[in-house]
Amino acid sequence: MTTESQEIWNSSKDRLVRNIVNLGFPEEFGYEIAKGLGAPKAMDRMRSYLLQARPQDPETIVDEMLAIRAEIDAWRYKKRSEEANAKYNELLRYGFDGPEDE
């Protein structure tokens, strides 16, 4: 991970933890939620949810974290499947030699 991407990750993590603490939950809980989400965009999405919903119990926050993770995982699976399908279709169309250069 580059220094810039590490800074982005840390900044997103810090903002998320601050939001969770402001809702009255322990800082350690915020760190675990950030760790579970993993990516800055996912953390920013969770922050948006927290600001809008203002959940009162940790189970609701964990449920939302798991829902965000599930959507991310489904999106990644879909992208991998699309790439594999494209390669398979290319194989069917051109065979093992690939497209001929013109």
N, CA, C and O atoms as a MOPAC input file, in Angstrom:
PM7 MOZYME 1SCF
protein

 N      0.84100 1    -1.16700 1     0.00000 1
 C      0.00000 1     0.00000 1     0.00000 1
 C      0.88900 1     1.23300 1     0.00000 1
 O      1.84100 1     1.32100 1     0.77500 1
 N      0.57500 1     2.18900 1    -0.87600 1
 C      1.38400 1     3.39700 1    -0.94300 1
 C      1.09600 1     4.30000 1     0.24100 1
 O      0.09800 1     4.13700 1     0.94400 1
 N      1.98300 1     5.24600 1     0.44500 1
 C      1.81800 1     6.18500 1     1.55500 1
 C      0.52400 1     6.97700 1     1.39800 1
 O     -0.19600 1     7.20100 1     2.37100 1
 N      0.23200 1     7.40100 1     0.16300 1
 C     -0.98900 1     8.17900 1    -0.07800 1
 C     -2.24100 1     7.35200 1     0.21200 1
 O     -3.16800 1     7.84600 1     0.85500 1
 N     -2.28100 1     6.11500 1    -0.24900 1
 C     -3.45800 1     5.28500 1     0.01100 1
 C     -3.57600 1     4.94900 1     1.49700 1
 O     -4.68700 1     4.82100 1     2.01100 1
 N     -2.45400 1     4.80600 1     2.18800 1
 C     -2.48400 1     4.57900 1     3.63500 1
 C     -3.05300 1     5.79800 1     4.35200 1
 O     -3.81200 1     5.66000 1     5.31200 1
 N     -2.68900 1     6.98500 1     3.88700 1
 C     -3.21700 1     8.21600 1     4.48500 1
 C     -4.72100 1     8.33000 1     4.26000 1
 O     -5.45300 1     8.73700 1     5.16100 1
 N     -5.18100 1     7.97700 1     3.07600 1
 C     -6.61700 1     8.00200 1     2.76700 1
 C     -7.34500 1     7.01300 1     3.66400 1
 O     -8.39400 1     7.33000 1     4.22400 1
 N     -6.78700 1     5.80800 1     3.80100 1
 C     -7.40400 1     4.78100 1     4.64500 1
 C     -7.47400 1     5.27400 1     6.09100 1
 O     -8.51900 1     5.16400 1     6.73300 1
 N     -6.38400 1     5.80800 1     6.59700 1
 C     -6.35000 1     6.28900 1     7.98300 1
 C     -7.32400 1     7.44100 1     8.20700 1
 O     -7.97500 1     7.51600 1     9.24900 1
 N     -7.41900 1     8.32700 1     7.24000 1
 C     -8.34200 1     9.45300 1     7.35600 1
 C     -9.79100 1     8.96800 1     7.40200 1
 O    -10.57200 1     9.42800 1     8.23500 1
 N    -10.15000 1     8.04700 1     6.51800 1
 C    -11.50900 1     7.49000 1     6.51000 1
 C    -11.79100 1     6.75100 1     7.81300 1
 O    -12.87400 1     6.87200 1     8.38500 1
 N    -10.81100 1     5.98800 1     8.27300 1
 C    -10.96100 1     5.24700 1     9.52600 1
 C    -11.18200 1     6.20000 1    10.68900 1
 O    -12.07100 1     5.98300 1    11.51200 1
 N    -10.37400 1     7.25800 1    10.76300 1
 C    -10.48700 1     8.21100 1    11.86400 1
 C    -11.84500 1     8.90700 1    11.86600 1
 O    -12.44300 1     9.09300 1    12.92600 1
 N    -12.33800 1     9.29200 1    10.68800 1
 C    -13.65300 1     9.93900 1    10.61400 1
 C    -14.75900 1     8.98300 1    11.05100 1
 O    -15.67700 1     9.37400 1    11.77200 1
 N    -14.66600 1     7.72100 1    10.60900 1
 C    -15.67300 1     6.73300 1    10.99300 1
 C    -15.66100 1     6.49900 1    12.50300 1
 O    -16.71300 1     6.48400 1    13.14200 1
 N    -14.47700 1     6.31900 1    13.06400 1
 C    -14.36600 1     6.08100 1    14.50600 1
 C    -14.92700 1     7.27800 1    15.26900 1
 O    -15.62900 1     7.10500 1    16.26600 1
 N    -14.62500 1     8.47900 1    14.81200 1
 C    -15.13900 1     9.67900 1    15.46400 1
 C    -16.67300 1     9.70000 1    15.44600 1
 O    -17.30600 1    10.04100 1    16.44600 1
 N    -17.26600 1     9.33200 1    14.30000 1
 C    -18.73100 1     9.27700 1    14.20600 1
 C    -19.31700 1     8.25300 1    15.17400 1
 O    -20.33000 1     8.51100 1    15.82400 1
 N    -18.68300 1     7.11000 1    15.26300 1
 C    -19.17900 1     6.05700 1    16.15200 1
 C    -19.05500 1     6.48400 1    17.61000 1
 O    -19.96000 1     6.23800 1    18.40800 1
 N    -17.95200 1     7.11500 1    17.95900 1
 C    -17.76400 1     7.61200 1    19.33100 1
 C    -18.80300 1     8.70000 1    19.63700 1
 O    -19.35400 1     8.74400 1    20.73700 1
 N    -19.06500 1     9.56800 1    18.66400 1
 C    -20.06700 1    10.62600 1    18.87000 1
 C    -21.46400 1    10.06600 1    19.10200 1
 O    -22.30800 1    10.73100 1    19.70200 1
 N    -21.71400 1     8.84900 1    18.63200 1
 C    -23.00500 1     8.19700 1    18.87700 1
 C    -23.04600 1     7.52900 1    20.25700 1
 O    -24.08400 1     7.01800 1    20.67600 1
 N    -21.90800 1     7.53900 1    20.95400 1
 C    -21.87300 1     6.99600 1    22.30100 1
 C    -21.29100 1     5.59800 1    22.42800 1
 O    -21.42500 1     4.95800 1    23.47100 1
 N    -20.64800 1     5.12500 1    21.37300 1
 C    -20.05700 1     3.78600 1    21.39600 1
 C    -18.55700 1     3.88900 1    21.65800 1
 O    -17.95000 1     4.93200 1    21.41400 1
 N    -17.96500 1     2.81100 1    22.15200 1
 C    -16.51900 1     2.83000 1    22.44700 1
 C    -15.66800 1     2.98100 1    21.17900 1
 O    -16.03800 1     2.52600 1    20.09700 1
 N    -14.53900 1     3.62200 1    21.35300 1
 C    -13.60000 1     3.82600 1    20.25100 1
 C    -13.16900 1     2.48300 1    19.64700 1
 O    -13.05100 1     2.36300 1    18.42800 1
 N    -12.93700 1     1.48300 1    20.48700 1
 C    -12.50600 1     0.16700 1    20.01400 1
 C    -13.54800 1    -0.44600 1    19.07000 1
 O    -13.20100 1    -1.12100 1    18.10100 1
 N    -14.82000 1    -0.20000 1    19.36800 1
 C    -15.89700 1    -0.68000 1    18.49600 1
 C    -15.77300 1    -0.03900 1    17.11200 1
 O    -15.95000 1    -0.70000 1    16.08900 1
 N    -15.46900 1     1.24100 1    17.10000 1
 C    -15.27200 1     1.94400 1    15.82900 1
 C    -14.12800 1     1.36800 1    15.02300 1
 O    -14.22800 1     1.22800 1    13.80400 1
 N    -13.02800 1     1.03100 1    15.70500 1
 C    -11.88200 1     0.43900 1    15.01600 1
 C    -12.24300 1    -0.91900 1    14.41500 1
 O    -11.81000 1    -1.24700 1    13.31000 1
 N    -13.02400 1    -1.69300 1    15.13200 1
 C    -13.43200 1    -3.00700 1    14.62000 1
 C    -14.36400 1    -2.87100 1    13.41500 1
 O    -14.26800 1    -3.64600 1    12.46400 1
 N    -15.25300 1    -1.89700 1    13.45500 1
 C    -16.15100 1    -1.66100 1    12.31300 1
 C    -15.31700 1    -1.23800 1    11.09900 1
 O    -15.53800 1    -1.72700 1     9.99200 1
 N    -14.36900 1    -0.34000 1    11.30700 1
 C    -13.50400 1     0.10500 1    10.20700 1
 C    -12.71800 1    -1.06600 1     9.63600 1
 O    -12.59700 1    -1.20800 1     8.42000 1
 N    -12.19100 1    -1.89400 1    10.51000 1
 C    -11.43000 1    -3.07300 1    10.07700 1
 C    -12.32700 1    -4.01600 1     9.27500 1
 O    -11.90300 1    -4.56500 1     8.25800 1
 N    -13.56200 1    -4.20200 1     9.73300 1
 C    -14.49700 1    -5.07900 1     9.02800 1
 C    -14.88100 1    -4.55600 1     7.66700 1
 O    -15.11600 1    -5.33900 1     6.74700 1
 N    -14.95000 1    -3.24000 1     7.52000 1
 C    -15.30600 1    -2.65100 1     6.22600 1
 C    -14.12200 1    -2.68000 1     5.26700 1
 O    -14.27800 1    -2.99800 1     4.08800 1
 N    -12.94900 1    -2.35100 1     5.77100 1
 C    -11.72900 1    -2.51700 1     5.00800 1
 C    -11.34100 1    -1.41600 1     4.04800 1
 O    -10.15600 1    -1.09500 1     3.95700 1
 N    -12.27000 1    -0.82300 1     3.32900 1
 C    -11.92200 1     0.14700 1     2.29400 1
 C    -12.46600 1     1.52800 1     2.63500 1
 O    -13.52400 1     1.64300 1     3.25500 1
 N    -11.75300 1     2.57400 1     2.23500 1
 C    -12.21400 1     3.93100 1     2.52300 1
 C    -13.62300 1     4.22900 1     2.01100 1
 O    -14.40900 1     4.87100 1     2.70800 1
 N    -13.94600 1     3.77500 1     0.81300 1
 C    -15.29100 1     4.04200 1     0.28900 1
 C    -16.35800 1     3.36000 1     1.12900 1
 O    -17.43100 1     3.92300 1     1.34600 1
 N    -16.07800 1     2.16700 1     1.59800 1
 C    -17.02800 1     1.46100 1     2.45800 1
 C    -17.17300 1     2.19200 1     3.78700 1
 O    -18.27700 1     2.30000 1     4.32200 1
 N    -16.05800 1     2.69500 1     4.32300 1
 C    -16.11900 1     3.44300 1     5.58700 1
 C    -16.90500 1     4.73700 1     5.40400 1
 O    -17.68400 1     5.11800 1     6.27800 1
 N    -16.70600 1     5.41200 1     4.27900 1
 C    -17.45200 1     6.63800 1     4.01300 1
 C    -18.94300 1     6.34500 1     3.85800 1
 O    -19.78900 1     7.12900 1     4.29100 1
 N    -19.25000 1     5.22300 1     3.24200 1
 C    -20.65100 1     4.82400 1     3.11200 1
 C    -21.26700 1     4.55000 1     4.48700 1
 O    -22.41300 1     4.92200 1     4.74100 1
 N    -20.51200 1     3.90600 1     5.36400 1
 C    -20.99100 1     3.65000 1     6.71800 1
 C    -21.18700 1     4.96100 1     7.46600 1
 O    -22.16500 1     5.11400 1     8.19700 1
 N    -20.27300 1     5.90400 1     7.29300 1
 C    -20.41500 1     7.20900 1     7.94200 1
 C    -21.70000 1     7.88900 1     7.50700 1
 O    -22.42000 1     8.45900 1     8.32800 1
 N    -21.98300 1     7.82800 1     6.23200 1
 C    -23.22000 1     8.41900 1     5.72100 1
 C    -24.43600 1     7.78500 1     6.38100 1
 O    -25.37200 1     8.47700 1     6.78200 1
 N    -24.41300 1     6.46300 1     6.48700 1
 C    -25.50400 1     5.74600 1     7.15200 1
 C    -25.63100 1     6.20200 1     8.60800 1
 O    -26.73500 1     6.47700 1     9.07800 1
 N    -24.51400 1     6.28200 1     9.31400 1
 C    -24.54000 1     6.66400 1    10.72900 1
 C    -25.11600 1     8.07000 1    10.91700 1
 O    -25.88600 1     8.31700 1    11.84500 1
 N    -24.73600 1     8.97700 1    10.03000 1
 C    -25.21600 1    10.35300 1    10.14300 1
 C    -26.71700 1    10.44900 1     9.86700 1
 O    -27.41000 1    11.27000 1    10.46800 1
 N    -27.21700 1     9.60700 1     8.95500 1
 C    -28.63700 1     9.64500 1     8.61700 1
 C    -29.48800 1     8.86000 1     9.60100 1
 O    -30.52100 1     9.35400 1    10.05400 1
 N    -29.07400 1     7.65600 1     9.93800 1
 C    -29.90300 1     6.75700 1    10.75300 1
 C    -29.71500 1     6.97300 1    12.25500 1
 O    -30.64200 1     6.76200 1    13.03600 1
 N    -28.52100 1     7.39200 1    12.65300 1
 C    -28.18900 1     7.57000 1    14.07100 1
 C    -28.64200 1     6.37400 1    14.92000 1
 O    -29.43800 1     6.53100 1    15.84500 1
 N    -28.13100 1     5.18400 1    14.59800 1
 C    -28.55000 1     3.97300 1    15.31900 1
 C    -28.20400 1     4.03900 1    16.80700 1
 O    -27.21900 1     4.65800 1    17.21100 1
 N    -29.03400 1     3.39100 1    17.59600 1
 C    -28.88400 1     3.44600 1    19.04800 1
 C    -28.24000 1     2.19900 1    19.64200 1
 O    -27.85600 1     2.20100 1    20.81100 1
 N    -28.11800 1     1.13900 1    18.85300 1
 C    -27.53300 1    -0.08800 1    19.40500 1
 C    -26.44300 1    -0.61600 1    18.47700 1
 O    -26.50900 1    -0.41800 1    17.26400 1
 N    -25.44500 1    -1.28400 1    19.04000 1
 C    -24.31400 1    -1.75800 1    18.23500 1
 C    -24.72300 1    -2.81800 1    17.21100 1
 O    -24.09900 1    -2.92900 1    16.15500 1
 N    -25.75700 1    -3.59100 1    17.50900 1
 C    -26.18400 1    -4.63200 1    16.55800 1
 C    -26.62000 1    -4.02700 1    15.22800 1
 O    -26.36300 1    -4.59700 1    14.16700 1
 N    -27.27400 1    -2.88400 1    15.28600 1
 C    -27.71200 1    -2.21900 1    14.05900 1
 C    -26.51400 1    -1.77300 1    13.23200 1
 O    -26.53000 1    -1.88000 1    12.00600 1
 N    -25.48800 1    -1.27900 1    13.88800 1
 C    -24.27400 1    -0.85100 1    13.18800 1
 C    -23.58000 1    -2.05400 1    12.56400 1
 O    -23.14200 1    -1.99500 1    11.41600 1
 N    -23.48000 1    -3.13100 1    13.30900 1
 C    -22.84100 1    -4.34100 1    12.78200 1
 C    -23.64900 1    -4.89200 1    11.60100 1
 O    -23.06700 1    -5.32300 1    10.60600 1
 N    -24.96800 1    -4.88300 1    11.70200 1
 C    -25.80900 1    -5.34400 1    10.59400 1
 C    -25.54900 1    -4.53200 1     9.32900 1
 O    -25.45000 1    -5.09000 1     8.23700 1
 N    -25.43800 1    -3.21300 1     9.47900 1
 C    -25.17900 1    -2.36300 1     8.31800 1
 C    -23.78700 1    -2.62600 1     7.75800 1
 O    -23.60100 1    -2.64900 1     6.54200 1
 N    -22.80000 1    -2.82800 1     8.64500 1
 C    -21.44800 1    -3.15100 1     8.18900 1
 C    -21.46400 1    -4.43400 1     7.36000 1
 O    -20.84800 1    -4.50600 1     6.29800 1
 N    -22.17400 1    -5.43800 1     7.85700 1
 C    -22.25200 1    -6.70800 1     7.13100 1
 C    -22.98600 1    -6.55000 1     5.80500 1
 O    -22.62300 1    -7.19100 1     4.81900 1
 N    -24.00600 1    -5.71100 1     5.76900 1
 C    -24.73300 1    -5.47000 1     4.52000 1
 C    -23.83400 1    -4.77700 1     3.49500 1
 O    -23.84900 1    -5.12600 1     2.31500 1
 N    -23.06400 1    -3.80800 1     3.94300 1
 C    -22.13500 1    -3.11900 1     3.04200 1
 C    -21.09900 1    -4.09900 1     2.52400 1
 O    -20.80600 1    -4.11400 1     1.32800 1
 N    -20.53500 1    -4.92700 1     3.41400 1
 C    -19.54700 1    -5.93300 1     2.99600 1
 C    -20.15300 1    -6.90300 1     1.98600 1
 O    -19.51200 1    -7.25100 1     0.99400 1
 N    -21.37900 1    -7.33600 1     2.23500 1
 C    -22.03100 1    -8.28600 1     1.32500 1
 C    -22.20500 1    -7.67300 1    -0.05800 1
 O    -21.98900 1    -8.34800 1    -1.06500 1
 N    -22.59200 1    -6.40500 1    -0.12100 1
 C    -22.75000 1    -5.74500 1    -1.42500 1
 C    -21.41900 1    -5.60800 1    -2.14800 1
 O    -21.34300 1    -5.80800 1    -3.36000 1
 N    -20.37600 1    -5.27100 1    -1.41200 1
 C    -19.04300 1    -5.15600 1    -2.01100 1
 C    -18.58700 1    -6.51200 1    -2.53700 1
 O    -18.09300 1    -6.61400 1    -3.66000 1
 N    -18.75400 1    -7.54400 1    -1.72900 1
 C    -18.35200 1    -8.88900 1    -2.14400 1
 C    -19.14000 1    -9.35000 1    -3.36600 1
 O    -18.57500 1    -9.97500 1    -4.26300 1
 N    -20.43800 1    -9.04900 1    -3.41100 1
 C    -21.27100 1    -9.42300 1    -4.55900 1
 C    -20.81600 1    -8.67600 1    -5.80600 1
 O    -20.78300 1    -9.24900 1    -6.89500 1
 N    -20.46500 1    -7.39900 1    -5.65600 1
 C    -19.99400 1    -6.61200 1    -6.79300 1
 C    -18.67200 1    -7.17800 1    -7.32600 1
 O    -18.49100 1    -7.31000 1    -8.53600 1
 N    -17.75800 1    -7.50600 1    -6.42000 1
 C    -16.47300 1    -8.08400 1    -6.84200 1
 C    -16.67000 1    -9.42500 1    -7.54800 1
 O    -16.01800 1    -9.70100 1    -8.55500 1
 N    -17.56800 1   -10.25800 1    -7.02100 1
 C    -17.86300 1   -11.54600 1    -7.64700 1
 C    -18.42900 1   -11.33700 1    -9.04700 1
 O    -18.05700 1   -12.03900 1    -9.98700 1
 N    -19.32800 1   -10.37200 1    -9.17700 1
 C    -19.92600 1   -10.07600 1   -10.48200 1
 C    -18.85500 1    -9.63300 1   -11.47600 1
 O    -18.84500 1   -10.08700 1   -12.62000 1
 N    -17.95700 1    -8.75100 1   -11.04600 1
 C    -16.89400 1    -8.27300 1   -11.93600 1
 C    -15.96500 1    -9.41500 1   -12.35600 1
 O    -15.58100 1    -9.49900 1   -13.52200 1
 N    -15.60300 1   -10.28600 1   -11.42500 1
 C    -14.75900 1   -11.43600 1   -11.77000 1
 C    -15.47600 1   -12.35600 1   -12.74900 1
 O    -14.86400 1   -12.87300 1   -13.68400 1
 N    -16.76100 1   -12.55900 1   -12.53600 1
 C    -17.54000 1   -13.41400 1   -13.43500 1
 C    -17.62000 1   -12.80600 1   -14.83200 1
 O    -17.50200 1   -13.51700 1   -15.83000 1
 N    -17.82000 1   -11.49700 1   -14.90100 1
 C    -17.87800 1   -10.82800 1   -16.20500 1
 C    -16.54600 1   -10.94900 1   -16.94700 1
 O    -16.52000 1   -11.19600 1   -18.15300 1
 N    -15.43900 1   -10.77400 1   -16.21700 1
 C    -14.11700 1   -10.90500 1   -16.83800 1
 C    -13.88900 1   -12.32600 1   -17.33400 1
 O    -13.39600 1   -12.53000 1   -18.44400 1
 N    -14.24300 1   -13.29200 1   -16.52400 1
 C    -14.07100 1   -14.69200 1   -16.92500 1
 C    -14.94700 1   -15.01000 1   -18.12300 1
 O    -14.51000 1   -15.71400 1   -19.03300 1
 N    -16.16000 1   -14.51300 1   -18.14200 1
 C    -17.06500 1   -14.75300 1   -19.26200 1
 C    -16.52600 1   -14.12000 1   -20.54100 1
 O    -16.61400 1   -14.71700 1   -21.61400 1
 N    -15.96900 1   -12.91900 1   -20.43200 1
 C    -15.38900 1   -12.25700 1   -21.60500 1
 C    -14.21500 1   -13.06500 1   -22.16200 1
 O    -14.08000 1   -13.21400 1   -23.37700 1
 N    -13.37700 1   -13.57900 1   -21.28000 1
 C    -12.24300 1   -14.39500 1   -21.74000 1
 C    -12.71900 1   -15.70100 1   -22.36500 1
 O    -12.16200 1   -16.16100 1   -23.36200 1
 N    -13.74300 1   -16.28800 1   -21.77900 1
 C    -14.29400 1   -17.52300 1   -22.33100 1
 C    -14.88200 1   -17.26800 1   -23.72200 1
 O    -14.67000 1   -18.05800 1   -24.64300 1
 N    -15.61200 1   -16.17500 1   -23.86900 1
 C    -16.18600 1   -15.84700 1   -25.17700 1
 C    -15.09400 1   -15.57700 1   -26.20800 1
 O    -15.23500 1   -15.94600 1   -27.37400 1
 N    -14.02100 1   -14.94300 1   -25.78700 1
 C    -12.89200 1   -14.71100 1   -26.69300 1
 C    -12.27500 1   -16.04000 1   -27.10500 1
 O    -11.91700 1   -16.22200 1   -28.26800 1
 N    -12.15000 1   -16.95400 1   -26.18000 1
 C    -11.61600 1   -18.28400 1   -26.48100 1
 C    -12.51900 1   -19.00200 1   -27.48100 1
 O    -12.02800 1   -19.62400 1   -28.42300 1
 N    -13.82100 1   -18.92100 1   -27.28700 1
 C    -14.75200 1   -19.55700 1   -28.21800 1
 C    -14.65700 1   -18.92100 1   -29.60000 1
 O    -14.72100 1   -19.61700 1   -30.61400 1
 N    -14.50800 1   -17.62100 1   -29.64000 1
 C    -14.48900 1   -16.91200 1   -30.91800 1
 C    -13.18100 1   -17.10800 1   -31.68000 1
 O    -13.18700 1   -17.30500 1   -32.89500 1
 N    -12.05400 1   -17.05100 1   -30.95800 1
 C    -10.75600 1   -17.06000 1   -31.62600 1
 C     -9.94800 1   -18.33900 1   -31.39600 1
 O     -8.93700 1   -18.55300 1   -32.06500 1
 N    -10.36500 1   -19.16600 1   -30.49100 1
 C     -9.58800 1   -20.36000 1   -30.18100 1
 C     -8.41100 1   -20.01800 1   -29.28300 1
 O     -8.32200 1   -18.91400 1   -28.74700 1
 N     -7.51200 1   -20.97600 1   -29.12600 1
 C     -6.38200 1   -20.79400 1   -28.22400 1
 C     -5.32900 1   -19.83300 1   -28.75600 1
 O     -4.51700 1   -19.31300 1   -27.99100 1
 N     -5.33900 1   -19.59800 1   -30.05000 1
 C     -4.31800 1   -18.70200 1   -30.64400 1
 C     -4.65300 1   -17.24100 1   -30.45100 1
 O     -3.77200 1   -16.39900 1   -30.62800 1
 N     -5.86800 1   -16.89700 1   -30.10000 1
 C     -6.26800 1   -15.50900 1   -29.91200 1
 C     -6.53900 1   -14.84800 1   -31.25100 1
 O     -6.36900 1   -15.47000 1   -32.29900 1
 N     -6.96200 1   -13.58800 1   -31.22100 1
 C     -7.24900 1   -12.87000 1   -32.47200 1
 C     -5.98500 1   -12.66700 1   -33.26900 1
 O     -4.91900 1   -12.40900 1   -32.71100 1
 N     -6.10600 1   -12.78300 1   -34.57300 1
 C     -4.95300 1   -12.57200 1   -35.44400 1
 C     -4.69900 1   -11.08300 1   -35.59300 1
 O     -5.63100 1   -10.28900 1   -35.71500 1
 N     -3.43300 1   -10.71800 1   -35.58100 1
 C     -3.08000 1    -9.29900 1   -35.81100 1
 C     -3.22900 1    -9.00600 1   -37.28300 1
 O     -2.87300 1    -9.80900 1   -38.14500 1
 N     -3.76400 1    -7.83900 1   -37.54500 1
 C     -3.96500 1    -7.46900 1   -38.95600 1
 C     -2.91000 1    -6.50100 1   -39.38100 1
 O     -2.89900 1    -6.06400 1   -40.53200 1

